Amino acid sequence: MSPSAPSVPPAMDRPHFIGIGGAGMSGIAKILAQRGARVAGSDSRESETAAALRALGVTVHIGHDAAHLAPDATSVVVSSAIRPENPELAAARERGVPVVHRSDALAALMDGTRPIAVAGTHGKTTTTSMLAVALTALGSRPSYAIGGDLDAPGSNAHHGDGEIFVAEADESDRSFHTYAPEVAIILNVELDHHANYASMDEIYDSFETFVGKIRPGGTLVISADQPGAVELTSRVRDIGGLTIVTVGESEDADLRITKINPRGLTSEVTVVLDGRPLTFTVSVPGRHYAHNAVAALAAGIAIGAPARNLASALAKYTGVKRRLQLKGEAAGVQVIDSYAHHPTEMAADLEAIRGAAGDARVLVVFQPHLFSRTRELGTEMGGALALADASVVLDIYPAREDPIPGVTSDLIIDAARAAGADVTAEHDKQAVPEVLAGMAKPGDLVLTMGAGDVTDLGPLILARLGS
């Protein structure tokens, strides 16, 4: 079945999204609107995403109020971040309106398509975006749902009239168990999301369940280098009807990377494909992004894209908002935004920037994300910040969590200082532009880093530096 004229499930005909401005929620809302559904929702604040949704005819309310739920709403879509006491959710339950989890809504959108689901502790958004951009460049007209904007607000999702649907598959709340992909990518497997996973065994069990959802005759693309992925591969080898393609720099990788040649803010990558070298450009810096591109290449080949054409098309990917995104330059200082919030991601982005920056100083404004993550990984976060020349550490961004006694940014700051890092604590986020103005010198690079609202500081820092 081609999705060129997909039907909208009855429950999705007039959906109401709580938290519609979120990356995952807004993408689903956008696709439904493009398919002809009458979409409404609410969010806590105005945003460019809200404006982009309104441009599609979506009704977006600011603030949460039971009155926002239309009398004829056919469902209420929620994510795991929505609390039970939300007034719109309470009203839906009182009125008997079906409550649909975000993952179930996305799974319904994939019906009748050939899905590619991208999973892993890190790199999902980038790899999903690479595939979406490359397959679009090849004329495949894919639909896609991504956890970040490609180049403009609202560009995190699209309804295409081709048969392929590329989706980011989130393991944080086990919601990726809902999907049944034809091709799945697993980039890495590490312990994270400590509110939902107590051990690596639980993580492995969750990823095994995801692999078990791959359609019969489907393909798993998985890292041959990352220890957690290697362990998972050993656990799923015996699943019948599954083709496993390993990718990486390991000698035994099925799609082996033989060279990653950094070239400023790009890389040239060579792989061995069918016994012959294939070299292509990755238009973002860093070894981890090169690995993401090779995983995307393998998945695209598995779904039927011509390998060499796909490799060339991957060069058209130039980044996702918040993934080492250049925000601007003022007074000779470049400001770059990074979504990194796990120690592995932080270290990878800092190493990538160091590789591209030469002798320039790298200054970081880091905002920890979640109390539970800081409690479990604060020491490792501090160690990652030691890769910067100097850092400013903000208070923890709580997101969906309540405070945990004794868990503060001091856990990170103390660990960073123990590792020899130059770290400043700053409890007033609004004071950061002035602090950076006193630290930064022409030629420096400033990274705003974290998954919370630290991203808002980039333009303010640039304005202060330019004043």
RATA-V204623 format. One record per residue. N is the residue number from 0. PHI is phi in radians with two decimals (NA if undefined). BURIAL is # if it has 9 or more other ideal C-beta (glycine too) atoms within 8 Angstrom, else .. Layout:
BEGIN
n=N phi=PHI burial=BURIAL
n=N phi=PHI burial=BURIAL
END
This chain:
BEGIN
n=0 phi=NA burial=.
n=1 phi=-1.50 burial=.
n=2 phi=-1.49 burial=#
n=3 phi=-1.09 burial=.
n=4 phi=-2.37 burial=.
n=5 phi=-1.26 burial=#
n=6 phi=-1.46 burial=.
n=7 phi=-1.63 burial=#
n=8 phi=-0.96 burial=.
n=9 phi=-0.89 burial=.
n=10 phi=-1.17 burial=#
n=11 phi=-1.79 burial=#
n=12 phi=-1.20 burial=#
n=13 phi=-2.37 burial=#
n=14 phi=-1.40 burial=#
n=15 phi=-2.10 burial=#
n=16 phi=-1.73 burial=#
n=17 phi=-1.64 burial=#
n=18 phi=1.47 burial=#
n=19 phi=-1.16 burial=#
n=20 phi=-1.42 burial=#
n=21 phi=-1.17 burial=#
n=22 phi=-1.04 burial=#
n=23 phi=-1.24 burial=#
n=24 phi=-1.18 burial=#
n=25 phi=-1.11 burial=#
n=26 phi=-1.12 burial=#
n=27 phi=-1.14 burial=#
n=28 phi=-1.03 burial=#
n=29 phi=-1.11 burial=#
n=30 phi=-1.10 burial=#
n=31 phi=-1.07 burial=#
n=32 phi=-1.10 burial=#
n=33 phi=-1.18 burial=#
n=34 phi=-1.54 burial=#
n=35 phi=1.83 burial=.
n=36 phi=-1.27 burial=#
n=37 phi=-1.68 burial=.
n=38 phi=-1.77 burial=#
n=39 phi=-2.41 burial=#
n=40 phi=3.11 burial=#
n=41 phi=-2.42 burial=#
n=42 phi=-2.59 burial=#
n=43 phi=-1.31 burial=.
n=44 phi=-2.68 burial=.
n=45 phi=-1.17 burial=.
n=46 phi=-2.80 burial=#
n=47 phi=-1.12 burial=.
n=48 phi=-1.12 burial=#
n=49 phi=-1.05 burial=#
n=50 phi=-1.13 burial=#
n=51 phi=-1.14 burial=#
n=52 phi=-1.18 burial=#
n=53 phi=-1.06 burial=#
n=54 phi=-1.11 burial=.
n=55 phi=-1.61 burial=#
n=56 phi=1.63 burial=.
n=57 phi=-1.40 burial=#
n=58 phi=-1.50 burial=.
n=59 phi=-2.11 burial=#
n=60 phi=-1.65 burial=#
n=61 phi=-1.81 burial=#
n=62 phi=1.64 burial=.
n=63 phi=-1.99 burial=#
n=64 phi=-2.67 burial=#
n=65 phi=-0.99 burial=.
n=66 phi=-1.16 burial=.
n=67 phi=-1.24 burial=#
n=68 phi=-1.35 burial=#
n=69 phi=-1.11 burial=.
n=70 phi=-1.04 burial=.
n=71 phi=-1.78 burial=.
n=72 phi=-1.04 burial=#
n=73 phi=-1.61 burial=#
n=74 phi=-2.89 burial=#
n=75 phi=-2.12 burial=#
n=76 phi=-1.74 burial=#
n=77 phi=-2.30 burial=#
n=78 phi=-1.89 burial=#
n=79 phi=-1.18 burial=#
n=80 phi=-1.41 burial=.
n=81 phi=-1.39 burial=#
n=82 phi=-1.44 burial=.
n=83 phi=-1.04 burial=.
n=84 phi=-1.45 burial=.
n=85 phi=-0.96 burial=#
n=86 phi=-1.11 burial=#
n=87 phi=-1.25 burial=#
n=88 phi=-1.15 burial=#
n=89 phi=-1.09 burial=#
n=90 phi=-1.15 burial=#
n=91 phi=-1.08 burial=#
n=92 phi=-1.18 burial=#
n=93 phi=-1.13 burial=.
n=94 phi=-1.57 burial=.
n=95 phi=1.35 burial=.
n=96 phi=-1.32 burial=#
n=97 phi=-1.01 burial=#
n=98 phi=-1.80 burial=#
n=99 phi=-2.04 burial=#
n=100 phi=-1.26 burial=#
n=101 phi=-0.86 burial=#
n=102 phi=-1.14 burial=#
n=103 phi=-1.19 burial=#
n=104 phi=-1.12 burial=#
n=105 phi=-1.16 burial=#
n=106 phi=-1.05 burial=#
n=107 phi=-1.12 burial=#
n=108 phi=-1.18 burial=#
n=109 phi=-1.43 burial=#
n=110 phi=-0.95 burial=.
n=111 phi=1.42 burial=.
n=112 phi=-2.02 burial=#
n=113 phi=-1.89 burial=#
n=114 phi=-1.39 burial=#
n=115 phi=-2.00 burial=#
n=116 phi=-1.93 burial=#
n=117 phi=-1.89 burial=#
n=118 phi=-2.19 burial=#
n=119 phi=2.43 burial=#
n=120 phi=-1.20 burial=#
n=121 phi=-2.37 burial=#
n=122 phi=1.56 burial=#
n=123 phi=-1.08 burial=#
n=124 phi=-1.09 burial=#
n=125 phi=-1.09 burial=#
n=126 phi=-1.18 burial=#
n=127 phi=-1.04 burial=#
n=128 phi=-1.14 burial=#
n=129 phi=-0.99 burial=#
n=130 phi=-1.12 burial=#
n=131 phi=-1.05 burial=#
n=132 phi=-1.15 burial=#
n=133 phi=-1.16 burial=#
n=134 phi=-1.16 burial=#
n=135 phi=-1.13 burial=#
n=136 phi=-1.10 burial=.
n=137 phi=-1.45 burial=#
n=138 phi=1.48 burial=.
n=139 phi=-1.38 burial=#
n=140 phi=0.94 burial=.
n=141 phi=-1.30 burial=#
n=142 phi=-1.52 burial=#
n=143 phi=-2.69 burial=#
n=144 phi=-2.40 burial=#
n=145 phi=-2.18 burial=#
n=146 phi=-1.48 burial=#
n=147 phi=-2.93 burial=#
n=148 phi=-1.45 burial=#
n=149 phi=-1.26 burial=#
n=150 phi=-2.48 burial=.
n=151 phi=-2.75 burial=.
n=152 phi=-0.96 burial=#
n=153 phi=1.55 burial=#
n=154 phi=-1.55 burial=#
n=155 phi=-1.43 burial=#
n=156 phi=-2.74 burial=#
n=157 phi=-2.82 burial=#
n=158 phi=-1.63 burial=#
n=159 phi=-1.78 burial=#
n=160 phi=-1.73 burial=.
n=161 phi=-1.52 burial=#
n=162 phi=-1.62 burial=.
n=163 phi=-1.67 burial=#
n=164 phi=-2.21 burial=#
n=165 phi=-1.79 burial=#
n=166 phi=-2.41 burial=#
n=167 phi=-1.34 burial=#
n=168 phi=-1.96 burial=#
n=169 phi=-1.58 burial=#
n=170 phi=-1.55 burial=#
n=171 phi=-1.02 burial=#
n=172 phi=-2.12 burial=.
n=173 phi=1.18 burial=#
n=174 phi=-1.20 burial=#
n=175 phi=-1.22 burial=#
n=176 phi=-1.18 burial=#
n=177 phi=-1.30 burial=#
n=178 phi=-1.55 burial=#
n=179 phi=-2.24 burial=.
n=180 phi=-1.33 burial=#
n=181 phi=-1.40 burial=#
n=182 phi=-2.27 burial=#
n=183 phi=-2.15 burial=#
n=184 phi=-1.97 burial=#
n=185 phi=-2.16 burial=#
n=186 phi=-1.40 burial=#
n=187 phi=-2.95 burial=#
n=188 phi=-2.40 burial=#
n=189 phi=-2.36 burial=#
n=190 phi=-1.38 burial=.
n=191 phi=-2.71 burial=#
n=192 phi=0.97 burial=#
n=193 phi=-1.20 burial=#
n=194 phi=-1.25 burial=.
n=195 phi=-2.00 burial=.
n=196 phi=-2.24 burial=#
n=197 phi=-1.66 burial=.
n=198 phi=-2.79 burial=.
n=199 phi=-1.13 burial=.
n=200 phi=-1.04 burial=.
n=201 phi=-1.15 burial=#
n=202 phi=-1.09 burial=#
n=203 phi=-1.05 burial=#
n=204 phi=-1.03 burial=.
n=205 phi=-1.15 burial=#
n=206 phi=-1.19 burial=#
n=207 phi=-1.07 burial=#
n=208 phi=-1.05 burial=#
n=209 phi=-1.05 burial=#
n=210 phi=-1.06 burial=#
n=211 phi=-1.13 burial=.
n=212 phi=-1.51 burial=#
n=213 phi=-1.07 burial=#
n=214 phi=-1.06 burial=.
n=215 phi=-0.94 burial=.
n=216 phi=1.48 burial=.
n=217 phi=-1.43 burial=#
n=218 phi=-2.25 burial=#
n=219 phi=-1.89 burial=#
n=220 phi=-1.76 burial=#
n=221 phi=-2.54 burial=#
n=222 phi=-1.12 burial=#
n=223 phi=-1.65 burial=#
n=224 phi=-1.93 burial=#
n=225 phi=-1.34 burial=#
n=226 phi=-0.97 burial=.
n=227 phi=-1.11 burial=#
n=228 phi=-1.18 burial=#
n=229 phi=-1.09 burial=#
n=230 phi=-1.10 burial=#
n=231 phi=-1.10 burial=#
n=232 phi=-1.00 burial=#
n=233 phi=-1.12 burial=.
n=234 phi=-1.43 burial=.
n=235 phi=-1.97 burial=#
n=236 phi=-1.00 burial=.
n=237 phi=-1.61 burial=.
n=238 phi=-1.19 burial=.
n=239 phi=-1.24 burial=.
n=240 phi=1.27 burial=.
n=241 phi=-2.04 burial=#
n=242 phi=-1.64 burial=.
n=243 phi=-1.91 burial=#
n=244 phi=-2.05 burial=#
n=245 phi=-1.62 burial=#
n=246 phi=-2.32 burial=#
n=247 phi=2.61 burial=#
n=248 phi=-1.63 burial=.
n=249 phi=-1.09 burial=#
n=250 phi=-1.02 burial=.
n=251 phi=-1.69 burial=.
n=252 phi=-1.15 burial=#
n=253 phi=-1.18 burial=#
n=254 phi=-2.01 burial=#
n=255 phi=-1.67 burial=#
n=256 phi=-1.50 burial=#
n=257 phi=-1.77 burial=.
n=258 phi=-2.75 burial=.
n=259 phi=-2.19 burial=#
n=260 phi=-1.91 burial=.
n=261 phi=-1.14 burial=#
n=262 phi=-2.40 burial=.
n=263 phi=1.14 burial=.
n=264 phi=-1.59 burial=.
n=265 phi=-2.30 burial=#
n=266 phi=-2.42 burial=#
n=267 phi=-1.88 burial=#
n=268 phi=-2.06 burial=#
n=269 phi=-2.08 burial=#
n=270 phi=-2.14 burial=#
n=271 phi=-1.80 burial=#
n=272 phi=-2.16 burial=#
n=273 phi=0.94 burial=.
n=274 phi=1.43 burial=.
n=275 phi=-2.15 burial=.
n=276 phi=-1.27 burial=.
n=277 phi=-2.32 burial=#
n=278 phi=-1.97 burial=.
n=279 phi=-2.58 burial=#
n=280 phi=-1.75 burial=#
n=281 phi=-1.96 burial=#
n=282 phi=-1.53 burial=#
n=283 phi=-2.37 burial=#
n=284 phi=-1.44 burial=#
n=285 phi=1.92 burial=#
n=286 phi=-1.07 burial=#
n=287 phi=-1.15 burial=#
n=288 phi=-1.23 burial=#
n=289 phi=-1.09 burial=#
n=290 phi=-1.12 burial=#
n=291 phi=-1.04 burial=#
n=292 phi=-1.13 burial=#
n=293 phi=-1.21 burial=#
n=294 phi=-1.09 burial=#
n=295 phi=-1.09 burial=#
n=296 phi=-1.04 burial=#
n=297 phi=-1.10 burial=#
n=298 phi=-1.17 burial=#
n=299 phi=-1.10 burial=#
n=300 phi=-1.09 burial=#
n=301 phi=-1.10 burial=#
n=302 phi=-1.51 burial=#
n=303 phi=1.97 burial=.
n=304 phi=-1.32 burial=#
n=305 phi=-1.10 burial=.
n=306 phi=-1.01 burial=#
n=307 phi=-1.24 burial=.
n=308 phi=-1.14 burial=#
n=309 phi=-1.14 burial=#
n=310 phi=-1.04 burial=#
n=311 phi=-1.15 burial=.
n=312 phi=-1.18 burial=#
n=313 phi=-1.07 burial=#
n=314 phi=-1.16 burial=#
n=315 phi=-1.34 burial=#
n=316 phi=-1.31 burial=#
n=317 phi=-2.10 burial=.
n=318 phi=2.19 burial=#
n=319 phi=-2.07 burial=#
n=320 phi=-0.96 burial=#
n=321 phi=1.39 burial=#
n=322 phi=-1.90 burial=#
n=323 phi=0.91 burial=#
n=324 phi=-1.60 burial=#
n=325 phi=-1.25 burial=.
n=326 phi=-1.58 burial=#
n=327 phi=2.64 burial=#
n=328 phi=-2.44 burial=.
n=329 phi=-2.59 burial=#
n=330 phi=0.94 burial=.
n=331 phi=1.36 burial=.
n=332 phi=-1.98 burial=#
n=333 phi=-1.59 burial=#
n=334 phi=-2.00 burial=#
n=335 phi=-2.16 burial=#
n=336 phi=-1.86 burial=#
n=337 phi=-2.24 burial=#
n=338 phi=-1.46 burial=#
n=339 phi=-0.96 burial=#
n=340 phi=-2.45 burial=#
n=341 phi=-1.80 burial=#
n=342 phi=-0.93 burial=#
n=343 phi=-1.09 burial=#
n=344 phi=-1.15 burial=#
n=345 phi=-1.03 burial=#
n=346 phi=-1.12 burial=#
n=347 phi=-1.12 burial=#
n=348 phi=-1.18 burial=#
n=349 phi=-1.17 burial=#
n=350 phi=-1.16 burial=#
n=351 phi=-1.12 burial=#
n=352 phi=-1.15 burial=#
n=353 phi=-1.05 burial=#
n=354 phi=-1.13 burial=#
n=355 phi=-1.58 burial=#
n=356 phi=-1.58 burial=#
n=357 phi=1.14 burial=.
n=358 phi=-1.60 burial=.
n=359 phi=-1.16 burial=.
n=360 phi=-1.31 burial=#
n=361 phi=-1.99 burial=#
n=362 phi=-1.94 burial=#
n=363 phi=-2.11 burial=#
n=364 phi=-1.89 burial=#
n=365 phi=-1.93 burial=#
n=366 phi=-2.03 burial=#
n=367 phi=-1.06 burial=#
n=368 phi=-2.12 burial=#
n=369 phi=1.42 burial=#
n=370 phi=-1.19 burial=#
n=371 phi=-1.12 burial=#
n=372 phi=-1.17 burial=#
n=373 phi=-1.14 burial=#
n=374 phi=-1.05 burial=#
n=375 phi=-1.46 burial=.
n=376 phi=-2.19 burial=#
n=377 phi=-1.02 burial=#
n=378 phi=-1.08 burial=#
n=379 phi=-1.19 burial=#
n=380 phi=-1.09 burial=#
n=381 phi=-1.06 burial=#
n=382 phi=-1.09 burial=#
n=383 phi=-1.13 burial=#
n=384 phi=-1.14 burial=#
n=385 phi=-1.14 burial=#
n=386 phi=-1.33 burial=#
n=387 phi=-1.57 burial=#
n=388 phi=-1.32 burial=.
n=389 phi=-2.81 burial=#
n=390 phi=-2.40 burial=#
n=391 phi=-2.02 burial=#
n=392 phi=-1.93 burial=#
n=393 phi=-1.60 burial=#
n=394 phi=-1.19 burial=#
n=395 phi=-1.19 burial=#
n=396 phi=-1.47 burial=#
n=397 phi=-1.34 burial=#
n=398 phi=0.90 burial=#
n=399 phi=-1.57 burial=.
n=400 phi=-1.80 burial=#
n=401 phi=-1.54 burial=.
n=402 phi=-1.01 burial=.
n=403 phi=-1.95 burial=#
n=404 phi=-0.91 burial=.
n=405 phi=1.45 burial=.
n=406 phi=-1.78 burial=#
n=407 phi=-2.41 burial=.
n=408 phi=-1.11 burial=#
n=409 phi=-1.04 burial=.
n=410 phi=-1.05 burial=#
n=411 phi=-1.33 burial=#
n=412 phi=-1.08 burial=#
n=413 phi=-1.11 burial=#
n=414 phi=-1.17 burial=#
n=415 phi=-1.14 burial=#
n=416 phi=-1.16 burial=#
n=417 phi=-1.13 burial=.
n=418 phi=-1.53 burial=#
n=419 phi=1.57 burial=.
n=420 phi=-1.44 burial=#
n=421 phi=-1.60 burial=.
n=422 phi=-2.24 burial=#
n=423 phi=-2.06 burial=#
n=424 phi=-1.50 burial=#
n=425 phi=-2.40 burial=#
n=426 phi=-1.53 burial=.
n=427 phi=-1.83 burial=.
n=428 phi=-1.02 burial=#
n=429 phi=-1.20 burial=.
n=430 phi=-1.47 burial=.
n=431 phi=-1.06 burial=#
n=432 phi=-0.97 burial=#
n=433 phi=-1.19 burial=.
n=434 phi=-1.05 burial=#
n=435 phi=-1.17 burial=#
n=436 phi=-1.07 burial=#
n=437 phi=-1.43 burial=.
n=438 phi=-1.76 burial=#
n=439 phi=-1.37 burial=#
n=440 phi=-2.21 burial=.
n=441 phi=-0.91 burial=.
n=442 phi=1.72 burial=.
n=443 phi=-1.30 burial=#
n=444 phi=-2.02 burial=#
n=445 phi=-1.99 burial=#
n=446 phi=-1.89 burial=#
n=447 phi=-1.57 burial=#
n=448 phi=-2.29 burial=#
n=449 phi=2.50 burial=#
n=450 phi=-1.66 burial=.
n=451 phi=-1.67 burial=#
n=452 phi=-1.59 burial=.
n=453 phi=-1.03 burial=#
n=454 phi=-1.02 burial=#
n=455 phi=-1.17 burial=.
n=456 phi=-1.36 burial=#
n=457 phi=-0.92 burial=#
n=458 phi=-1.07 burial=#
n=459 phi=-1.22 burial=#
n=460 phi=-1.12 burial=#
n=461 phi=-1.07 burial=#
n=462 phi=-1.11 burial=#
n=463 phi=-1.22 burial=#
n=464 phi=-1.14 burial=#
n=465 phi=-1.52 burial=.
n=466 phi=-1.48 burial=.
END
